[in-house]
Amino acid sequence: MASSPPAASGHRIEVHGHRGARARFPENTLPAFAHALQQGVDWIELDLVVTADDALAVMHDPVLNPLICSRADGSAAPDGWLVREHTLAELQAFDCGRLRHPRFAQQQTVPGTPVPTLDEVIALVERSPSPTSRSVQLNVELKLVPGLPRQAPTPERFAALAVDCLRRHGMVQRSQIQSFDHRALAAVRKLEPALRLAALVDETHPDLVALARAVGAGTVAPHQRWLTAEDVAALHRARIRVVPWTVNDAADWQRLADWGVDGIISDDPAALIAFLRQRGLR
């Protein structure tokens, strides 16, 4: 099991820009990732879905979300548009930067922004002038659900596509694969043992140490509300990292910092970085 030494008191908490920085720019877009790099994130967190022609598209929902994507002419995107049933070219014809997410009043729209591929995100990192780009790591989520096989390839095929892309770009050592579908983590581990793994957990409270060991994950990434101080201590005793999601409130940042988590996934990484600096945690 790949792992890193857990955090200690007064440690530096790593910042993961959730979907880039969706509090400030449209989620999972190149402008959001560029902003995250400029702010100095440690990790870019992103989601992957797979098109009909097996392209790795950086997008959270397997079904096109009309709240954040529109047609190129500004008209509404269709409901029920399943990415896996369409090509990358068809997907990239939509504008996913024109609409402001209703939850984020400060989000800056960028009309004409398509859904990027994982290759395009890595190319952005490689050419970025930001000093952060030389050290930033990728936290890559594979989006698949066991009971909805039409939405994604098999875990084995999905893992192979992701591993191949990271290998081609020399990013294996700078990346981590995470998923709620732990079959995908097992598939990644078989293909590329050097890739770090994170087990995502939501709305349940299992034995997190046992879960991480069962799937070979060096990190557990639970929803912040399904995590306790005792969990963090137990995971650290087992030398397993803890990176909760998605945390946007200062009171929650402080609570998690007090517990000694290793990283925090946030929609507003710039604000989180400022908060941590004020407290000597960066």
N, C-alpha and C positions, 0 to 999 in steps of 0.2 A: 504494500500500500504506500503510494507516494504521499509524503506529508512534510510539513515544515514545522520548525519549533513554534509552539504556540506563543501567544502574547504574554508579556509580563507586565507588572504594575508600571505605569508611566510609559507604556509602549507607544509606538507610532501606529495609528490606526490607518489602514489602507482605505482609499476611497474608490469605489466602483461607480462610474457614471452609468446610471440605468438607462438603457436604450440610447446611450450617448449622454443626453442631458435634456430629457423631454419637458422639464419645467421651463426651459428656455428656447428650445428649437424643436421642430417636429421629430417625433421619436424615430429611432432607427434609420436616420438619414445621414448623409455625409455632412451637412451643416451641423447636426447635433454632435457628431463624433469630432469634427474639427474644433467645435467650441470646448468639448470636454478635454481635448489635448491642450488647448490654450490655457485652460484653468489649472492644469497640472495633475490630472487624475493618475492614479496608479494602475487602474484597470478600466478598460472600455467593456461594458456589458452589452451584449447584443443577442438577438434571437434569430434562429434560422428556420425557414420552411423550405420545401423543395417543390420546384415547378414540374410540369409534365415532361420537360426535356432535361430533368435532373440538374437544374441550376440551383445553387444555394442562394436563396433570396433572404435578405436581412429584413425580417418582418415578424411581428409578434403573433399575429393571428393567421391561422391556416385559411380562414375565410376573409376576403377583403373587407376592411372595416370602413363603411361609408361615413363614419364620424370624422375620420382623419384623411381619407383618400377620396378624390373626385375624378371625374373624367378630365381630360386635358382642357376642354372648353369650359370647365367649371361646373358642369351639370353633375347631378348626383351619380355616384357609383352604384352599380347594381347590388341588390341584396343577394346573399348566398353564393357569391362568386368564389369558388373553391380554387385556391392557387394550384393545387396538385393536378387539376384538370386543364391547366392552361400553360402556355409557354412563357419563358422569361420575357420575350418581346411583348407579348400581350399584357403581362403584368406591368412592365415598365412604361406602358402607354398611359397609365394612370398618374395623376398628380397627387403625391402624398406630402406636399409641403404647403399647399394653398390654404387648407383649413386649420384654424386654431383649435387645439384640443379643448373641449369644454371644461376640463378640470384645471387648466393651467392658464390663468388670465395673462401672465407675463410672457407666454410663449410667443416668439417672433416667427411669423410665417415666412416661408420661402417658396413662393409660387414657382411651379415648373420643376419641382424636385421629385425624381422617381424613386422607387424602391431600389436600393443598391444591392449588389451581390457581395458575398464575403470577399471575393477577389478585389473588388473595388474599395472596400473598407481597408483591407490590408495595404493596397496601393496608396490610399490616403495617408496612412500611418507612415509608410516608407518615404513619401515625398514631403511630409509636413516639416515646416521650418521650426516647429516647437521643440525645445529641448526634451520635453516629455516623450516625444515620439521615439526616442532612442531606447527608452526603458519601459514604456507602457506595455501592459499585458492585456491579452484578450480573454474575456470570460464569455464563452460561447454556449448559448443554450440551444439544445436540440428540441424542437417542438413536435412532439408526437404523443398520442393518447392511445393506449392499448385497445380500447373499445371502439375507436374510430379509425380503422385502417385505411379508409379512403383518403384521409387527410395527409398522409405521409407515406414514404417508403417504409420498408421493414426496418427495424432497428439496426440490423446488420448493414443494409444498404446505406442508410442515413449516416451511420458511423463511418463507413468507407469513404463516402463523399467528403465528409468533414475532415477526416484524417488526411486524405489525399491533398486537399486544398492547403492545409496547414503545412504539410511536408513540402509542397511545391514552393511555398514562400519562405521556407526555413523558419516557421513560427511555432513549431512543436514545443520548444523549450520556453516560449513566451505565452503559452496559451493554456487554458483550462476548459474542459467540457463539463457542462452541467445539464441536468435534465430532471424532470419529475418522473419520467419513465426510466426506471433504473435498468431496464433491459438495454437501453442505448448505452449506458455507462459500461455495462459488461461487454458489449460489442466493441466499444472503443478500447477497453483495456486489452482485449485479445489482439487487436490490430496494432496498437501503439502503446506499450507499457510506459513510455516516457511521458505521455500526456497526463497531466494532473486531472483529477475528477472531483466534482462537487455534487453531492446529493441534495437536490431541492426537496423541501418539505413544506406542506401547506395544510392548515386546518386539521392537523392531527398531532399527537404527541407520543411518538414511539420512543423506544430506547434508542437515542440518537447515536450513542457509541456503537451499539450492536448493528444498527443500520449502516453506519459508515464502514464498519469492518466487513459486513456482508457484501457490499458492492465495491469494496476496494477504494473508497473515496478518502482523500486526505483532508477534505473540507465538507462541512455540513452547512447548507444554506437554508435555514428555516424562515418562514414568515415571522417577523419580529414579535407578533403577538402570541406565537406558539413556542416561545423560548423563555427559559427561566435562568436566573443566576446559577442555579444548581446544575443546569444543563451545560452551561459554559464551563464551569469548573470541572465537570466530569469529562467533557470532551478534551479539555486541555490536559487533564491527567493522562488521557489516552493519546496525547500528542496529535490531536485532530483540530484543525482550524475551524473557526466559527465566523460566518459572514452572513448576517441576516439581511432581509429585504422587506419591502422597499420603504426606506425610512426618510421622512422629509421634515420632521418636526424637531426643534431644538431639545425639547424635553425628552424625546425618545433617543436622540443622539447622546444626551448626557447619561441616561439610564444604561444604554448599551456600553458606553465608554466606561462607566463605573463597573460594569460586569467584566470588562476586559476582552471584548470581542476583538477579532483580528482585523476585520474590515466591515464596512457598511456600504450597502448598495442604496443609492439615492438618486432621485430624479433631478436634484439640484446640487450637483457636486461642488459648484463654486461656493455655495453657501455652507455646505458641510466642511469644505476645506478651511474656510474662514473661521468657522466655529472651532474646529480642532486646533488651528494655530493659536487661537486665543487661549486655549487650555494646555498648550505645550505638548499636544499629541501629534504634531507634524513638525 
